[in-house]
Amino acid sequence: MDVLYFAWLRERIGLPKERIDSRAATVSDLVEELRGREERYAAAFADLSAVRVAVDRELADFDAPLEGVREVAFFPPMTGG
């Protein structure tokens, strides 16, 4: 699947996008897998209350299933103005 990172997540991880082969069942499982890769991922996902997720371009929760998913995007909360 493609994993996309936006705003400060992209800055901390150093990539806007990457293709990942994962056996993660949920978004939470994917986050744990990413945290275990390197310190930069652990830093980016240290505070999940500051991270939102979209699965195949639909806002989702961290317990969303990943079976058949093509894209997961992580981004900070959106603000209005």
C-alpha positions in Angstrom: 0.0 0.0 0.0 1.0 3.6 -0.4 1.6 5.5 2.8 1.5 9.3 2.6 2.7 11.8 5.2 1.7 15.5 5.3 2.9 18.6 7.1 5.2 18.1 10.1 4.8 14.3 9.8 6.5 14.5 6.4 9.2 16.7 7.8 10.0 14.4 10.7 9.9 11.2 8.6 11.7 12.9 5.6 9.4 11.4 3.0 6.1 12.6 1.4 5.2 9.0 0.4 6.4 5.4 0.4 5.1 2.0 -0.7 4.9 -0.4 2.2 4.3 -4.2 2.3 2.6 -4.7 5.6 0.7 -7.4 7.3 -0.9 -4.9 9.7 -4.6 -5.6 10.2 -5.5 -2.1 11.3 -4.1 1.5 11.1 -3.0 1.1 14.7 -1.0 -2.0 13.8 0.6 -0.1 10.9 1.6 2.7 13.2 3.2 0.3 15.6 5.1 -1.3 12.7 6.3 2.1 11.5 7.3 3.2 15.0 9.5 0.1 15.2 11.4 0.9 11.9 13.5 3.9 13.0 13.5 6.7 15.5 12.2 9.2 13.0 9.0 7.2 12.7 8.8 6.8 16.5 9.1 10.6 16.8 6.5 11.3 14.2 4.0 9.0 15.8 4.8 9.7 19.4 1.5 11.6 20.1 -1.3 10.1 18.1 -3.8 12.7 19.5 -2.0 15.1 17.1 -2.4 12.8 14.1 -5.4 12.1 11.8 -5.7 9.3 9.2 -7.4 8.7 6.0 -7.8 5.3 4.4 -8.4 5.3 0.7 -9.1 9.1 0.9 -11.8 8.7 3.6 -11.3 10.0 7.1 -10.9 7.0 9.4 -10.1 5.9 13.0 -6.9 4.1 14.1 -8.9 0.9 14.4 -9.9 1.0 10.8 -9.1 -2.3 9.0 -6.5 -2.3 6.2 -7.5 -5.4 4.2 -7.7 -4.4 0.6 -6.6 -0.8 1.3 -4.5 0.9 -1.4 -3.6 4.2 0.5 -3.2 5.4 4.0 -2.5 9.1 4.7 -1.3 10.6 8.0 -1.7 14.3 8.7 -2.2 16.8 11.5 -5.7 17.9 12.5 -7.2 20.5 10.1 -8.1 23.9 11.4 -10.6 26.3 10.0 -10.5 30.0 9.9 
